[in-house]
Amino acid sequence: MRRWLMVFLLALAGSFGGQTLHADEAVPLADNELTEKRLVAISSELRCLVCQNESLAGSHAELANDLRREIRTLIEDGRSDAEIMEFMVSRYGDFVRYRPPLKGTTLLLWFGPGVLFIVGLAALVLYLRRRDRAIEETPLSADEQRQAEALLQDKDSRQGLS
C-alpha cells in the first residue's frame, strides 16, 4: 500500500515538472502607503490577545487580522494614533499594550516579576543558612563518623585499583 502511495505521489509531482511557482511581492492591504506604515507602527505596540507573547503586527491569528482591519479603518477615518490606542485600551484593557502605563491597576505588571525574584532569592538564602546551621549544630556521632571514614577509605582503595 505504501509503495503505491509513493508511486502515485511521485507521478503527481512529475506531472508538475515543467511548471515552476513564483512568489509575487506582497501587496499592501491599504491603498495608502502612509496608512500601512501607521498601521504597522501602532500594531507593533499592541499585544495579540490570542498569542499574548507576540505583537499584533506579527501575529497570524484571526483575531489579530480583525484588529488590524479595525485599526486600518480607524486610521482611514482620520483618528490619531493616541485615539486609536485609547480605543483599543478601552475595549481590551491595559493588557493589550506591551508597555502599559504605570498606575495602580498595573503595578503588579510592572513590579510583580521583580518582587517575586527578590522574595524567591531571600527564601533561598534563608533556607541555605538554616541548612548550614543545622549541619553545624548536629555533628556526626561516633558511629556515623566511623561509617563515613570507612566509606572514604573504600572509595580511596577503589580509585587506587583503577
One Martini backbone bead per residue (centre of mass of N, CA, C, O) as a GRO file, in nm:
protein
  162
    1MET     BB    1   0.058   0.062  -0.022
    2ARG     BB    2   0.299   0.254   0.007
    3ARG     BB    3   0.410   0.218  -0.277
    4TRP     BB    4   0.160   0.337  -0.427
    5LEU     BB    5   0.173   0.611  -0.295
    6MET     BB    6   0.455   0.689  -0.397
    7VAL     BB    7   0.394   0.661  -0.698
    8PHE     BB    8   0.169   0.870  -0.704
    9LEU     BB    9   0.333   1.113  -0.594
   10LEU     BB   10   0.551   1.108  -0.817
   11ALA     BB   11   0.357   1.146  -1.055
   12LEU     BB   12   0.240   1.411  -0.958
   13ALA     BB   13   0.511   1.566  -0.949
   14GLY     BB   14   0.583   1.513  -1.255
   15SER     BB   15   0.338   1.680  -1.377
   16PHE     BB   16   0.493   1.959  -1.263
   17GLY     BB   17   0.780   1.986  -1.390
   18GLY     BB   18   0.756   2.257  -1.588
   19GLN     BB   19   0.643   2.395  -1.342
   20THR     BB   20   0.668   2.709  -1.179
   21LEU     BB   21   0.681   2.884  -0.877
   22HIS     BB   22   0.599   3.226  -0.795
   23ALA     BB   23   0.658   3.493  -0.595
   24ASP     BB   24   0.507   3.769  -0.502
   25GLU     BB   25   0.467   4.070  -0.407
   26ALA     BB   26   0.341   4.220  -0.149
   27VAL     BB   27   0.038   4.368  -0.099
   28PRO     BB   28  -0.095   4.617   0.030
   29LEU     BB   29  -0.401   4.665   0.195
   30ALA     BB   30  -0.354   4.954   0.153
   31ASP     BB   31  -0.354   5.226  -0.054
   32ASN     BB   32  -0.188   5.367   0.163
   33GLU     BB   33   0.132   5.378   0.281
   34LEU     BB   34   0.094   5.547   0.540
   35THR     BB   35  -0.123   5.368   0.664
   36GLU     BB   36   0.054   5.114   0.683
   37LYS     BB   37   0.273   5.234   0.868
   38ARG     BB   38   0.084   5.304   1.102
   39LEU     BB   39  -0.021   5.021   1.149
   40VAL     BB   40   0.252   4.895   1.225
   41ALA     BB   41   0.320   5.084   1.460
   42ILE     BB   42   0.070   5.023   1.633
   43SER     BB   43   0.072   4.700   1.626
   44SER     BB   44   0.361   4.682   1.770
   45GLU     BB   45   0.230   4.797   2.055
   46LEU     BB   46   0.052   4.543   2.042
   47ARG     BB   47  -0.115   4.269   2.172
   48CYS     BB   48  -0.192   3.955   2.125
   49LEU     BB   49  -0.474   3.792   2.258
   50VAL     BB   50  -0.390   3.499   2.174
   51CYS     BB   51  -0.069   3.482   2.205
   52GLN     BB   52   0.064   3.726   2.412
   53ASN     BB   53   0.387   3.714   2.282
   54GLU     BB   54   0.274   3.888   2.042
   55SER     BB   55   0.233   4.094   1.810
   56LEU     BB   56  -0.002   4.220   1.603
   57ALA     BB   57   0.188   4.237   1.351
   58GLY     BB   58   0.297   3.915   1.380
   59SER     BB   59   0.025   3.793   1.374
   60HIS     BB   60  -0.202   3.508   1.247
   61ALA     BB   61  -0.452   3.559   1.378
   62GLU     BB   62  -0.777   3.635   1.338
   63LEU     BB   63  -0.795   3.861   1.547
   64ALA     BB   64  -0.555   4.022   1.437
   65ASN     BB   65  -0.681   4.081   1.162
   66ASP     BB   66  -0.927   4.233   1.275
   67LEU     BB   67  -0.767   4.453   1.428
   68ARG     BB   68  -0.616   4.565   1.184
   69ARG     BB   69  -0.871   4.643   1.031
   70GLU     BB   70  -0.971   4.841   1.247
   71ILE     BB   71  -0.727   5.028   1.244
   72ARG     BB   72  -0.745   5.104   0.946
   73THR     BB   73  -1.022   5.237   0.970
   74LEU     BB   74  -0.938   5.454   1.178
   75ILE     BB   75  -0.726   5.588   1.003
   76GLU     BB   76  -0.923   5.657   0.762
   77ASP     BB   77  -1.107   5.837   0.969
   78GLY     BB   78  -0.874   6.027   1.127
   79ARG     BB   79  -0.730   5.906   1.354
   80SER     BB   80  -0.523   5.900   1.601
   81ASP     BB   81  -0.298   5.719   1.772
   82ALA     BB   82  -0.415   5.782   2.054
   83GLU     BB   83  -0.710   5.709   1.987
   84ILE     BB   84  -0.656   5.416   1.909
   85MET     BB   85  -0.529   5.328   2.174
   86GLU     BB   86  -0.778   5.402   2.350
   87PHE     BB   87  -0.974   5.213   2.209
   88MET     BB   88  -0.822   4.948   2.276
   89VAL     BB   89  -0.815   4.984   2.587
   90SER     BB   90  -1.125   5.013   2.630
   91ARG     BB   91  -1.179   4.721   2.513
   92TYR     BB   92  -0.903   4.538   2.646
   93GLY     BB   93  -0.710   4.691   2.806
   94ASP     BB   94  -0.380   4.715   2.922
   95PHE     BB   95  -0.282   4.434   2.811
   96VAL     BB   96  -0.259   4.521   2.500
   97ARG     BB   97  -0.009   4.648   2.599
   98TYR     BB   98   0.332   4.632   2.625
   99ARG     BB   99   0.328   4.935   2.770
  100PRO     BB  100   0.194   5.000   3.036
  101PRO     BB  101   0.081   5.211   3.244
  102LEU     BB  102   0.157   5.376   3.544
  103LYS     BB  103  -0.060   5.226   3.778
  104GLY     BB  104  -0.246   5.072   4.012
  105THR     BB  105  -0.339   4.830   3.806
  106THR     BB  106  -0.011   4.790   3.698
  107LEU     BB  107   0.197   4.718   3.923
  108LEU     BB  108   0.219   4.411   3.885
  109LEU     BB  109   0.335   4.421   3.597
  110TRP     BB  110   0.595   4.586   3.675
  111PHE     BB  111   0.681   4.450   3.984
  112GLY     BB  112   0.627   4.144   4.019
  113PRO     BB  113   0.885   3.998   3.914
  114GLY     BB  114   1.085   4.137   4.111
  115VAL     BB  115   0.952   4.052   4.375
  116LEU     BB  116   0.964   3.745   4.324
  117PHE     BB  117   1.271   3.731   4.305
  118ILE     BB  118   1.341   3.843   4.586
  119VAL     BB  119   1.179   3.638   4.751
  120GLY     BB  120   1.321   3.385   4.639
  121LEU     BB  121   1.608   3.465   4.723
  122ALA     BB  122   1.551   3.492   5.028
  123ALA     BB  123   1.451   3.202   5.068
  124LEU     BB  124   1.715   3.064   4.981
  125VAL     BB  125   1.903   3.190   5.189
  126LEU     BB  126   1.752   3.093   5.442
  127TYR     BB  127   1.770   2.791   5.378
  128LEU     BB  128   2.083   2.769   5.366
  129ARG     BB  129   2.139   2.871   5.652
  130ARG     BB  130   1.975   2.659   5.808
  131ARG     BB  131   2.126   2.416   5.697
  132ASP     BB  132   2.408   2.492   5.801
  133ARG     BB  133   2.330   2.505   6.101
  134ALA     BB  134   2.229   2.210   6.123
  135ILE     BB  135   2.503   2.085   6.052
  136GLU     BB  136   2.673   2.222   6.280
  137GLU     BB  137   2.485   2.134   6.533
  138THR     BB  138   2.501   1.824   6.406
  139PRO     BB  139   2.710   1.614   6.463
  140LEU     BB  140   2.866   1.334   6.438
  141SER     BB  141   2.872   1.043   6.540
  142ALA     BB  142   3.081   0.791   6.601
  143ASP     BB  143   2.943   0.593   6.406
  144GLU     BB  144   2.919   0.789   6.163
  145GLN     BB  145   3.222   0.849   6.142
  146ARG     BB  146   3.310   0.556   6.073
  147GLN     BB  147   3.139   0.526   5.817
  148ALA     BB  148   3.267   0.759   5.661
  149GLU     BB  149   3.560   0.654   5.666
  150ALA     BB  150   3.498   0.387   5.524
  151LEU     BB  151   3.397   0.511   5.262
  152LEU     BB  152   3.656   0.669   5.194
  153GLN     BB  153   3.849   0.424   5.189
  154ASP     BB  154   3.696   0.265   4.974
  155LYS     BB  155   3.731   0.480   4.756
  156ASP     BB  156   4.042   0.487   4.755
  157SER     BB  157   4.084   0.184   4.685
  158ARG     BB  158   3.936   0.198   4.409
  159GLN     BB  159   4.121   0.412   4.279
  160GLY     BB  160   4.390   0.244   4.302
  161LEU     BB  161   4.294   0.010   4.099
  162SER     BB  162   4.242   0.196   3.827
   0.00000   0.00000   0.00000
